[in-house]
């Protein structure tokens, strides 16, 4: 049986100063076709170097209040992923506490 492949495509349109103006992404397996995004955080683990490689981009019209929400939701999702990957309930609870603190300090929870 052949290995299956799935492709995720990111497109970044830059202005004359190389600042992102438009971000779009496609993940056909997920039903996403050239959808617009205002920000993206991509982390890739390099096992040989034992380090994380990152691409963090946001468009120049990404509102700061939306960036704060984006970060909060990303931190919550990372806590969930950490729990699924490690089953470390204690640290997951600590991470969730920080997420609550983050939201409270930024007045994200109404």
SVG drawing of the C-alpha trace seen along z (x, -y; Angstrom):
<svg xmlns="http://www.w3.org/2000/svg" viewBox="-19 -49 41 51">
<polyline fill="none" stroke="black" stroke-width="0.4" points="0.0,0.0 1.3,-3.4 1.9,-6.1 -0.8,-8.7 0.2,-12.4 -1.6,-15.5 -0.5,-19.0 -1.0,-22.3 -0.2,-25.3 0.4,-28.8 0.6,-31.9 1.9,-35.2 1.5,-38.4 4.0,-41.1 4.0,-44.8 7.0,-46.7 8.6,-46.6 8.1,-42.9 5.3,-43.2 2.5,-40.7 -0.6,-42.2 -2.5,-39.0 -2.3,-35.5 -4.2,-32.6 -4.1,-28.9 -5.3,-25.7 -5.7,-22.3 -7.9,-20.3 -8.1,-17.3 -9.7,-19.6 -12.0,-21.3 -10.0,-24.6 -9.5,-26.2 -7.6,-29.5 -9.1,-30.8 -8.0,-34.2 -6.2,-34.5 -4.9,-37.6 -2.2,-35.8 -0.4,-32.5 2.0,-30.8 3.9,-27.8 6.3,-25.7 8.3,-22.8 10.5,-20.6 14.0,-19.9 14.9,-16.6 18.5,-16.6 19.2,-20.1 16.7,-19.7 15.2,-23.0 12.0,-24.6 11.9,-26.5 9.2,-29.1 7.3,-31.3 5.1,-34.0 3.3,-36.2 0.4,-38.6 -1.0,-41.1 -0.5,-44.8 -4.3,-45.2 -4.5,-42.6 -6.2,-44.4 -4.4,-44.3 -7.6,-43.2 -7.9,-40.2 -4.2,-39.4 -4.7,-39.2 -7.7,-36.8 -5.6,-34.8 -2.8,-34.4 -5.2,-33.4 -6.9,-30.8 -3.5,-29.5 -2.2,-29.1 -5.4,-27.2 -5.0,-24.9 -1.3,-24.4 -2.3,-23.3 -4.8,-20.8 -2.2,-19.5 0.4,-19.3 -2.0,-17.2 -2.8,-14.8 0.9,-14.4 2.3,-13.9 -0.7,-13.0 0.9,-15.4 -2.3,-16.5 -0.5,-18.6 1.4,-20.7 -1.7,-21.0 -3.6,-22.4 -0.8,-24.9 -0.8,-25.9 -4.6,-26.4 -4.3,-28.6 -1.8,-30.7 -4.3,-31.0 -7.0,-32.1 -4.6,-34.7 -3.6,-35.9 -7.3,-36.4 -8.0,-38.1 -5.1,-40.5 -6.0,-41.4 -9.7,-41.6 -10.7,-39.0 -13.4,-37.4 -16.5,-39.4"/>
</svg>
